[in-house]
Structure formats: structure tokens, C-alpha cells
Amino acid sequence: MWKGVIPAVTTKFDENDNLDHAEMKRCFDYQMDAGCDGLIVAGSLGEGSMLSKDEKIAVLKTAKASTGDKPAIMTINEAATRDACAMAQASQEAGADGIMLVPSPIYHTDPRETVASMRQVAEASDLPIMIYSNRVAYRVDVTPEIMEELADEKRFVAIKESSDDIRRTTEIINKFGDRFDVFTGVDNLGYEALSVGAIGWVAGLVVAFPKETVAIYRLMQAGRNQEALEIYRWFRPLLDLDVSTYLVQNIKLAEQIELGSNDRCRMPRMPLIGAQRERAEKIIRDAIACRPELPSLA
């Protein structure tokens, strides 16, 4: 149902900490014009846990204005299952094309609770769902065994595989075939996951470097793996910025440098300073200075 490069977008704020829809629209359009295959809003990179319900819906609508006939997907990461169900209903009413569902980030559910909660959210709307499995960030591992218990629910259509274990992608495909669309969700495992069968990439650094991200994906799909690998090796230092406690600040800094955007965050996050900023900025500027010429994708 879904495939390709789907950015997990950042949320833009103005100087008064209000949503900056004009800047979001500009950045979202840039990603779609580069060939991205949809947008995901209000995730970890989108500071979703810092947004109100109304703000999440507003960001979704701005994304939908950019995606056209491609999917605009809402992240649901509410602590309580009741609130997650309400968010699913509100997202459908607001025109979302799907949901990316995170197990409760506050109470770390056991397998029985994970299955029961995810089923309730699925039943709250008619939207297709991408399961977000990220045991590193959220401490709940949506294992292949849990996926098997959810496989009879048709609304579960995809997996964002972020366990940080590249073996998991093959395990899911071996167990389920094409039952779930498998996306990689770890930027610096993008090439590796695509090479073993993932059909999509929920990406982070793509928000600053969409052309390079799309090129890697399309080259891989065309069997031009060596060309993709050359771009990926250039990209790796940048992609490592996604695998960090400071991924939001890192990636917003990349947007500021590459796109002329800004790195404003919602507190308690604050923009990088000092040696931390200098390190991230050097990685970004060094990469820009030697970026590869992209091959024809025709």
C-alpha cells in the first residue's frame, strides 16, 4: 500500500512558539518536489509529544496541502489508549491518509497490553496503520511474535522497523512475506535495510537532503546498488545525526544551513550551542562542500 521515501517531518515554530504554517508548507513542498512519496507528521522528529491535539491536526492539514494524492500520515503516540483512539478518530475526520502508531511512550506495555492497546486504536478508525517498532527510543519492542497476533487486523498494513537490528527486516519478511510493507526507520541503516527487502524508508535527514535520499532509494529499486552505495557513504556522517538524543536539534540545524530555515524547537528542547553545535555544523557543512553529483534516475 505504501512504499518509497516518506519523511518524518519537523514542526516549525515562529519566534513566539506558535506553529509556523508558511515555513512548514515551504519545507514540505520542497520534499515533495524532490520526489518523496508522502509525509509523516507529529513523530519524534516532529516533536509530537510537545504538540497539543489541535496543533497536531493543524500540522496534518498543512502536510495534506503539500502531499496531494500521496499519503499524509499522522503519528499517534498518546500515553493512554483512550486518547490514542480519540486521536485516530480526529485524524480521520481531518483527512489523514493513515496513522503511524507508537505504543504508549509513558507506560511500557508488556506483549499482552501492546496487542490489546494497538487493536483498540485500530478499531477506532478506518485508517490504514503503520506500526512503529522502536525498542531503543520507546522501550517497547513490537516483535514478529506480536505482529503475528496483529496480522489478522487488516488495518495494520506496514511496519516502521527501528529496532536497530538489521536482522529484524529479514525476519519479518521471512515470517510474513508481503503481509506488511516493511519500512526502515533508522537513517544510518537505510541502505542495509533496502538491500535486504525493505520497500520504504521513513527518513529524517531527508528533510534537509531529499534529493540524495530519493536518489538512494530509486537507485536501489533499479538494481543500481553500487551507485546508491556511493551516495550513501557520503551521506553516512549526516545520517548519524538522526541517531541521537538531539536528533531534533541536529536535523533542524541541517534545515537551517541547507534550506535557510530555522532551528527553533519547543522547550524543553533548545537549539544546540557550544562544542555540540560546532560539531554538528562541521558535519553538515563538510558534507555540503563535497556532495556528490546525482546520477540520472530516468
Buried (B, 14 or more C-beta within 10 A) or exposed (E): EBBBBBBBBBBBBEEEEEBBBEBBBBBBEBBBEBBBBBBBBBBBBBBBBBBEBEBBBBBBBBBBBBBEEBBBBBBBBBEEBEBBBBBBBBBBEBBBBBBBBBBBBEEBBEBEBBBEBBBBBBEBBEBBBBBBBBBEBBEBBBBBEBBEBBBEBEBBBBBBBBBBBBEBBBBBBEBBEEBBBBBBBBBBBBBBBBBEEBBBBBBBBBBBBBBBBBBBBBBBBEEBBEBBBBBBEBBBBBBBBBBEEBBBBBBBBBBBBBBEBBBBBBEEBEBBEEEEBEEBBEBBEEBBEEBBEBBEBE
